[in-house]
Amino acid sequence: VNNALRGGKVFADFKPGFTDGIRCDTEGNVWCGWGWGGVDTNGVRVHAPNGDLLAFLHTPEVVANLCFGGTKRNRLFMTGSTSIYALYVNAVGAALS
């Protein structure tokens, strides 16, 4: 109604930092670039579809964006403040169609 979102709820709490850039894998997990809350928050957080934290990949700097790539979509590319990182993961990025 009136193009308004309704019935929303908090998916995950990212304090003390915040997230930037999200992607989903084929299992419905949400991969989020994270940081800006101190060096311990820099990296990528992986959340289950219900919002539970599954994993945290620590990086030396804030991760502003990320994407899955490679022929099997199992390589995670992450843009940091001054660097680009790549890592093979045990997940497959959701296809863009």
N, C-alpha and C positions, 0 to 999 in steps of 0.2 A: 504494500500500500504506500503510495507517495514515494516510491523508490527509496524507502528508508530501511536500514538494517534493524532487525529486532531480535530479541532473545539471545544476545551475544553473551559470551563468558570469556574469562581469561584463559588463554591457551597455555601459556607458560610465563613465569616471572623471570625477567632478565636482569633484575637489579643485582649488583650495583652498576652494571654497564647497560648497553642496549644492543639490539641486533640490527643488521643491515644486510640486505641481500639474502634471499631464501630460495631454496630449491627442494623438490621432493624426489624421493626414489620410488621404485616400482612397488615397494611395500607400504607406501603411504607415509613414510617417515619424513620429517621436515628437517632439513639441514640449513643452519643459520650462521652467517658470519657474525662475529660477536666481538665486543671490546669496549673501549672508552670508559672502563671502570677501574683501570689499573692493569699492570702487566699480567696479573693472574687471570684476567678475563679475556685476553687476546686469543682468538682462535675460532673454531667452529663447534657449535653445539648441534647434537642430533637428538631430535625429539620424536617419540612414538606418536601415532595419530591421536592418542588421548592426551598428549602433552607431557608425558613422563620423559625425563632426561635419560637417554640411552648411552650417550658418549660425549666426550669433550676432547677435541683435537687441539692441543695448545700450539700456538705459533709465536714467534718472537715479536710480532707486531699485530695491530688491529687487522681483521679481515673484513673488508668493505663489501666484497662481492665474491660469488663462487658459482661454478657450473660443473656439470658432469660432461666428460668428453671421452675421446678415444673410440675405437671401433666397437667396443663392448659397453660403452658409457659407464665404465667403472673406474675412471680416472677423475679425481676431484681436482679442479683448478681453482686456486684461491688468490685473490688480489689483496696484497697487503699495502701498507702505507707507502713503501718504497720498493717492494719486491713482488714477484709472482711465484707461487708455490704450486707444485703438482704432486699428487699422492695417489697410488692405486688403493682402492678401498673394496671391502667385501659387500658392495651394494651396487645396484644398477640405477642410474639416473632415469627418471621418468622421461619418456619420449615426448618431444614437442610435435604435435600434429595439428 
